[in-house]
Amino acid sequence: MAETSPPVCLVTGASSGIGYATAKRFLAEGYRVAICGRRPESLQSAANSLGNADHVLAISGDIGLVETRRRLVESTLTKFGRIDVLVNNAGAAPLGDFESIDESTFETVVSTNIRAVFSLTQMVWPTLKKQQRGSIVNISSMAAVDPFPGFSIYGASKAWLETFTKAIAAEGVDDAIRVCCVRPGAVETDLLRGLFPGFPADQCVRPDDIANKIWSCVADPVGHPSGEAFTVSK
Protein backbone atom coordinates (compact mmCIF):
# COMPACT_ATOMS: atom_id res chain seq x y z
CA MET A 1 0.00 0.00 0.00
CA ALA A 2 1.45 3.30 -1.06
CA GLU A 3 2.27 5.80 1.63
CA THR A 4 0.13 8.37 -0.20
CA SER A 5 -3.05 6.30 0.19
CA PRO A 6 -5.80 8.03 2.19
CA PRO A 7 -5.65 7.49 5.95
CA VAL A 8 -8.03 5.09 7.68
CA CYS A 9 -10.27 5.54 10.73
CA LEU A 10 -11.81 2.53 12.51
CA VAL A 11 -14.95 3.32 14.53
CA THR A 12 -16.86 0.95 16.80
CA GLY A 13 -20.54 1.36 17.59
CA ALA A 14 -21.06 3.18 14.29
CA SER A 15 -24.57 2.15 13.24
CA SER A 16 -25.99 5.39 14.63
CA GLY A 17 -25.36 8.27 17.03
CA ILE A 18 -21.81 9.30 17.88
CA GLY A 19 -20.16 6.49 15.93
CA TYR A 20 -22.05 7.21 12.73
CA ALA A 21 -21.45 10.96 13.03
CA THR A 22 -17.74 10.26 13.56
CA ALA A 23 -17.48 8.05 10.48
CA LYS A 24 -19.26 10.71 8.45
CA ARG A 25 -16.89 13.44 9.68
CA PHE A 26 -13.75 11.47 8.92
CA LEU A 27 -15.04 10.58 5.45
CA ALA A 28 -15.58 14.28 4.83
CA GLU A 29 -11.95 14.88 5.84
CA GLY A 30 -10.69 12.45 3.21
CA TYR A 31 -10.34 9.34 5.35
CA ARG A 32 -11.49 5.84 4.54
CA VAL A 33 -13.53 4.33 7.37
CA ALA A 34 -14.14 0.90 8.84
CA ILE A 35 -17.31 0.74 10.94
CA CYS A 36 -18.58 -1.91 13.32
CA GLY A 37 -21.96 -2.55 14.92
CA ARG A 38 -23.95 -5.39 16.46
CA ARG A 39 -26.98 -5.33 14.13
CA PRO A 40 -26.15 -6.20 10.51
CA GLU A 41 -29.16 -4.44 8.97
CA SER A 42 -28.62 -1.22 10.92
CA LEU A 43 -24.91 -1.23 10.14
CA GLN A 44 -25.49 -1.79 6.42
CA SER A 45 -28.05 1.02 6.41
CA ALA A 46 -25.45 3.30 8.01
CA ALA A 47 -22.84 2.24 5.44
CA ASN A 48 -25.28 2.94 2.60
CA SER A 49 -26.07 6.37 4.06
CA LEU A 50 -22.37 7.21 4.24
CA GLY A 51 -22.02 6.50 0.52
CA ASN A 52 -18.61 6.31 -1.18
CA ALA A 53 -18.65 2.51 -0.98
CA ASP A 54 -14.98 2.17 -1.96
CA HIS A 55 -14.03 4.11 1.18
CA VAL A 56 -16.34 2.34 3.64
CA LEU A 57 -15.96 -1.11 5.19
CA ALA A 58 -18.78 -2.41 7.42
CA ILE A 59 -18.13 -5.34 9.76
CA SER A 60 -21.06 -6.51 11.88
CA GLY A 61 -20.65 -8.33 15.16
CA ASP A 62 -20.56 -7.99 18.94
CA ILE A 63 -17.42 -6.02 19.81
CA GLY A 64 -17.44 -7.80 23.16
CA LEU A 65 -16.34 -10.98 21.37
CA VAL A 66 -12.68 -11.47 20.55
CA GLU A 67 -13.47 -13.00 17.16
CA THR A 68 -15.35 -9.84 16.14
CA ARG A 69 -12.45 -7.65 17.18
CA ARG A 70 -9.93 -9.80 15.35
CA ARG A 71 -12.07 -9.88 12.20
CA LEU A 72 -12.51 -6.11 12.33
CA VAL A 73 -8.79 -5.38 12.48
CA GLU A 74 -7.78 -8.04 9.97
CA SER A 75 -10.49 -7.01 7.48
CA THR A 76 -9.56 -3.34 7.77
CA LEU A 77 -5.88 -4.04 7.12
CA THR A 78 -6.71 -6.38 4.24
CA LYS A 79 -8.99 -3.85 2.51
CA PHE A 80 -7.20 -0.59 3.29
CA GLY A 81 -3.64 -1.62 4.21
CA ARG A 82 -3.38 0.65 7.22
CA ILE A 83 -5.10 2.02 10.32
CA ASP A 84 -4.38 5.59 11.39
CA VAL A 85 -7.14 6.30 13.90
CA LEU A 86 -9.08 4.05 16.26
CA VAL A 87 -12.24 5.42 17.89
CA ASN A 88 -13.43 3.20 20.74
CA ASN A 89 -17.03 4.34 20.84
CA ALA A 90 -19.15 1.21 21.41
CA GLY A 91 -20.47 0.97 24.93
CA ALA A 92 -23.02 -0.69 27.19
CA ALA A 93 -24.96 1.61 29.52
CA PRO A 94 -27.39 -0.32 31.72
CA LEU A 95 -29.44 1.74 34.14
CA GLY A 96 -30.40 0.24 37.49
CA ASP A 97 -29.95 0.37 41.23
CA PHE A 98 -26.66 -1.17 42.39
CA GLU A 99 -28.36 -3.92 44.39
CA SER A 100 -30.39 -5.03 41.36
CA ILE A 101 -27.43 -5.45 38.96
CA ASP A 102 -26.96 -9.12 38.10
CA GLU A 103 -23.79 -10.91 37.01
CA SER A 104 -24.86 -11.01 33.36
CA THR A 105 -25.34 -7.23 33.22
CA PHE A 106 -22.01 -6.67 34.95
CA GLU A 107 -20.25 -8.99 32.51
CA THR A 108 -21.79 -7.18 29.53
CA VAL A 109 -20.44 -3.86 30.76
CA VAL A 110 -16.99 -5.31 31.43
CA SER A 111 -16.89 -7.09 28.05
CA THR A 112 -18.00 -4.06 26.04
CA ASN A 113 -16.64 -1.05 27.92
CA ILE A 114 -13.39 -2.49 29.27
CA ARG A 115 -12.27 -5.77 27.72
CA ALA A 116 -13.17 -4.76 24.14
CA VAL A 117 -11.36 -1.43 24.42
CA PHE A 118 -8.26 -3.03 25.90
CA SER A 119 -8.20 -5.87 23.38
CA LEU A 120 -8.99 -3.85 20.24
CA THR A 121 -6.44 -1.20 21.18
CA GLN A 122 -3.83 -3.90 21.75
CA MET A 123 -4.62 -5.41 18.33
CA VAL A 124 -4.23 -2.07 16.56
CA TRP A 125 -1.17 -0.92 18.52
CA PRO A 126 1.50 -2.86 16.52
CA THR A 127 0.24 -1.27 13.28
CA LEU A 128 0.42 2.22 14.74
CA LYS A 129 3.85 1.45 16.16
CA LYS A 130 5.12 0.19 12.81
CA GLN A 131 3.77 3.31 11.10
CA GLN A 132 5.35 5.47 13.83
CA ARG A 133 2.19 7.52 14.07
CA GLY A 134 -1.46 7.13 14.94
CA SER A 135 -4.29 8.32 17.16
CA ILE A 136 -6.68 6.56 19.50
CA VAL A 137 -9.75 8.37 20.80
CA ASN A 138 -11.74 6.72 23.58
CA ILE A 139 -15.31 7.82 24.27
CA SER A 140 -15.83 8.31 27.98
CA SER A 141 -18.72 10.00 29.78
CA MET A 142 -19.38 12.63 32.41
CA ALA A 143 -20.41 9.64 34.53
CA ALA A 144 -16.68 8.88 34.85
CA VAL A 145 -16.22 11.92 37.07
CA ASP A 146 -19.79 12.61 38.23
CA PRO A 147 -21.64 9.29 38.50
CA PHE A 148 -25.25 9.37 39.56
CA PRO A 149 -27.58 6.74 41.03
CA GLY A 150 -28.33 3.98 38.56
CA PHE A 151 -25.10 4.35 36.58
CA SER A 152 -22.66 2.87 39.08
CA ILE A 153 -20.99 0.22 36.89
CA TYR A 154 -21.23 2.36 33.75
CA GLY A 155 -19.53 5.29 35.47
CA ALA A 156 -16.89 3.01 36.97
CA SER A 157 -16.12 1.49 33.56
CA LYS A 158 -15.65 4.95 32.06
CA ALA A 159 -13.37 5.96 34.95
CA TRP A 160 -11.27 2.90 34.07
CA LEU A 161 -11.24 4.08 30.45
CA GLU A 162 -9.86 7.49 31.38
CA THR A 163 -7.09 5.95 33.51
CA PHE A 164 -6.29 3.52 30.69
CA THR A 165 -6.09 6.44 28.26
CA LYS A 166 -3.60 8.31 30.39
CA ALA A 167 -1.46 5.22 30.97
CA ILE A 168 -1.12 4.09 27.35
CA ALA A 169 -0.65 7.68 26.16
CA ALA A 170 2.57 7.73 28.16
CA GLU A 171 3.63 4.43 26.57
CA GLY A 172 2.93 5.69 23.07
CA VAL A 173 5.12 8.79 23.16
CA ASP A 174 8.25 7.24 21.64
CA ASP A 175 6.25 5.82 18.73
CA ALA A 176 4.20 8.99 18.06
CA ILE A 177 1.00 7.27 19.13
CA ARG A 178 -1.46 9.73 20.66
CA VAL A 179 -4.34 8.69 22.93
CA CYS A 180 -7.14 11.00 24.06
CA CYS A 181 -10.56 10.78 25.70
CA VAL A 182 -13.71 12.64 24.76
CA ARG A 183 -16.07 12.96 27.72
CA PRO A 184 -19.63 13.73 26.57
CA GLY A 185 -22.43 14.92 28.72
CA ALA A 186 -25.97 14.12 27.57
CA VAL A 187 -26.04 13.42 23.83
CA GLU A 188 -29.22 13.36 21.76
CA THR A 189 -29.20 9.71 20.70
CA ASP A 190 -31.56 6.72 20.69
CA LEU A 191 -29.55 5.36 23.64
CA LEU A 192 -30.25 8.46 25.72
CA ARG A 193 -33.96 8.47 24.82
CA GLY A 194 -34.26 4.79 25.66
CA LEU A 195 -32.86 5.40 29.14
CA PHE A 196 -34.17 8.91 29.85
CA PRO A 197 -37.14 9.67 27.55
CA GLY A 198 -37.99 12.87 29.38
CA PHE A 199 -34.49 14.39 29.46
CA PRO A 200 -34.65 18.05 28.30
CA ALA A 201 -33.53 18.34 24.67
CA ASP A 202 -32.03 21.78 25.31
CA GLN A 203 -29.54 20.19 27.70
CA CYS A 204 -28.23 17.75 25.09
CA VAL A 205 -25.38 18.09 22.65
CA ARG A 206 -25.60 16.56 19.17
CA PRO A 207 -23.65 13.54 17.93
CA ASP A 208 -22.01 15.90 15.43
CA ASP A 209 -20.63 17.94 18.34
CA ILE A 210 -18.88 14.86 19.70
CA ALA A 211 -17.65 13.87 16.24
CA ASN A 212 -16.16 17.34 15.80
CA LYS A 213 -14.29 17.04 19.08
CA ILE A 214 -13.00 13.59 18.11
CA TRP A 215 -11.72 15.08 14.87
CA SER A 216 -10.06 17.91 16.80
CA CYS A 217 -8.27 15.38 19.02
CA VAL A 218 -6.72 13.91 15.87
CA ALA A 219 -6.20 17.06 13.79
CA ASP A 220 -5.11 19.47 16.55
CA PRO A 221 -2.55 17.69 18.75
CA VAL A 222 -1.26 20.95 20.24
CA GLY A 223 -4.71 21.92 21.49
CA HIS A 224 -5.54 18.36 22.53
CA PRO A 225 -2.55 16.87 24.39
CA SER A 226 -2.21 13.10 24.49
CA GLY A 227 -3.49 11.50 27.70
CA GLU A 228 -6.11 14.14 28.41
CA ALA A 229 -9.92 13.94 28.53
CA PHE A 230 -12.00 16.65 26.88
CA THR A 231 -15.54 17.39 28.05
CA VAL A 232 -18.31 18.22 25.59
CA SER A 233 -21.57 19.23 27.26
CA LYS A 234 -24.12 21.98 27.58
WONORFEN-V733009 format. One record per residue. N is the residue number from 0. RES is the residue in one letter. SS is DSSP state (~ for helix, > for strand, _ for the rest). Layout:
n=N res=RES ss=SS
n=N res=RES ss=SS
//
This chain:
n=0 res=M ss=_
n=1 res=A ss=_
n=2 res=E ss=_
n=3 res=T ss=_
n=4 res=S ss=_
n=5 res=P ss=_
n=6 res=P ss=_
n=7 res=V ss=>
n=8 res=C ss=>
n=9 res=L ss=>
n=10 res=V ss=>
n=11 res=T ss=>
n=12 res=G ss=_
n=13 res=A ss=_
n=14 res=S ss=_
n=15 res=S ss=_
n=16 res=G ss=~
n=17 res=I ss=~
n=18 res=G ss=~
n=19 res=Y ss=~
n=20 res=A ss=~
n=21 res=T ss=~
n=22 res=A ss=~
n=23 res=K ss=~
n=24 res=R ss=~
n=25 res=F ss=~
n=26 res=L ss=~
n=27 res=A ss=~
n=28 res=E ss=_
n=29 res=G ss=_
n=30 res=Y ss=_
n=31 res=R ss=>
n=32 res=V ss=>
n=33 res=A ss=>
n=34 res=I ss=>
n=35 res=C ss=>
n=36 res=G ss=>
n=37 res=R ss=_
n=38 res=R ss=_
n=39 res=P ss=~
n=40 res=E ss=~
n=41 res=S ss=~
n=42 res=L ss=~
n=43 res=Q ss=~
n=44 res=S ss=~
n=45 res=A ss=~
n=46 res=A ss=~
n=47 res=N ss=~
n=48 res=S ss=~
n=49 res=L ss=~
n=50 res=G ss=_
n=51 res=N ss=_
n=52 res=A ss=~
n=53 res=D ss=~
n=54 res=H ss=~
n=55 res=V ss=>
n=56 res=L ss=>
n=57 res=A ss=>
n=58 res=I ss=>
n=59 res=S ss=>
n=60 res=G ss=_
n=61 res=D ss=_
n=62 res=I ss=_
n=63 res=G ss=_
n=64 res=L ss=_
n=65 res=V ss=~
n=66 res=E ss=~
n=67 res=T ss=~
n=68 res=R ss=~
n=69 res=R ss=~
n=70 res=R ss=~
n=71 res=L ss=~
n=72 res=V ss=~
n=73 res=E ss=~
n=74 res=S ss=~
n=75 res=T ss=~
n=76 res=L ss=~
n=77 res=T ss=~
n=78 res=K ss=~
n=79 res=F ss=~
n=80 res=G ss=_
n=81 res=R ss=_
n=82 res=I ss=_
n=83 res=D ss=_
n=84 res=V ss=>
n=85 res=L ss=>
n=86 res=V ss=>
n=87 res=N ss=>
n=88 res=N ss=_
n=89 res=A ss=_
n=90 res=G ss=_
n=91 res=A ss=_
n=92 res=A ss=_
n=93 res=P ss=_
n=94 res=L ss=_
n=95 res=G ss=_
n=96 res=D ss=_
n=97 res=F ss=~
n=98 res=E ss=~
n=99 res=S ss=~
n=100 res=I ss=_
n=101 res=D ss=_
n=102 res=E ss=~
n=103 res=S ss=~
n=104 res=T ss=~
n=105 res=F ss=~
n=106 res=E ss=~
n=107 res=T ss=~
n=108 res=V ss=~
n=109 res=V ss=~
n=110 res=S ss=~
n=111 res=T ss=~
n=112 res=N ss=~
n=113 res=I ss=~
n=114 res=R ss=~
n=115 res=A ss=~
n=116 res=V ss=~
n=117 res=F ss=~
n=118 res=S ss=~
n=119 res=L ss=~
n=120 res=T ss=~
n=121 res=Q ss=~
n=122 res=M ss=~
n=123 res=V ss=~
n=124 res=W ss=~
n=125 res=P ss=~
n=126 res=T ss=~
n=127 res=L ss=~
n=128 res=K ss=~
n=129 res=K ss=~
n=130 res=Q ss=~
n=131 res=Q ss=_
n=132 res=R ss=_
n=133 res=G ss=>
n=134 res=S ss=>
n=135 res=I ss=>
n=136 res=V ss=>
n=137 res=N ss=>
n=138 res=I ss=>
n=139 res=S ss=_
n=140 res=S ss=_
n=141 res=M ss=~
n=142 res=A ss=~
n=143 res=A ss=~
n=144 res=V ss=_
n=145 res=D ss=_
n=146 res=P ss=_
n=147 res=F ss=_
n=148 res=P ss=_
n=149 res=G ss=_
n=150 res=F ss=_
n=151 res=S ss=~
n=152 res=I ss=~
n=153 res=Y ss=~
n=154 res=G ss=~
n=155 res=A ss=~
n=156 res=S ss=~
n=157 res=K ss=~
n=158 res=A ss=~
n=159 res=W ss=~
n=160 res=L ss=~
n=161 res=E ss=~
n=162 res=T ss=~
n=163 res=F ss=~
n=164 res=T ss=~
n=165 res=K ss=~
n=166 res=A ss=~
n=167 res=I ss=~
n=168 res=A ss=~
n=169 res=A ss=~
n=170 res=E ss=~
n=171 res=G ss=~
n=172 res=V ss=~
n=173 res=D ss=~
n=174 res=D ss=~
n=175 res=A ss=_
n=176 res=I ss=>
n=177 res=R ss=>
n=178 res=V ss=>
n=179 res=C ss=>
n=180 res=C ss=>
n=181 res=V ss=>
n=182 res=R ss=>
n=183 res=P ss=>
n=184 res=G ss=_
n=185 res=A ss=_
n=186 res=V ss=>
n=187 res=E ss=_
n=188 res=T ss=_
n=189 res=D ss=~
n=190 res=L ss=~
n=191 res=L ss=~
n=192 res=R ss=~
n=193 res=G ss=~
n=194 res=L ss=~
n=195 res=F ss=_
n=196 res=P ss=_
n=197 res=G ss=_
n=198 res=F ss=_
n=199 res=P ss=_
n=200 res=A ss=~
n=201 res=D ss=~
n=202 res=Q ss=~
n=203 res=C ss=_
n=204 res=V ss=>
n=205 res=R ss=_
n=206 res=P ss=~
n=207 res=D ss=~
n=208 res=D ss=~
n=209 res=I ss=~
n=210 res=A ss=~
n=211 res=N ss=~
n=212 res=K ss=~
n=213 res=I ss=~
n=214 res=W ss=~
n=215 res=S ss=~
n=216 res=C ss=~
n=217 res=V ss=~
n=218 res=A ss=~
n=219 res=D ss=_
n=220 res=P ss=_
n=221 res=V ss=_
n=222 res=G ss=_
n=223 res=H ss=_
n=224 res=P ss=_
n=225 res=S ss=_
n=226 res=G ss=_
n=227 res=E ss=_
n=228 res=A ss=>
n=229 res=F ss=>
n=230 res=T ss=>
n=231 res=V ss=>
n=232 res=S ss=_
n=233 res=K ss=_
//
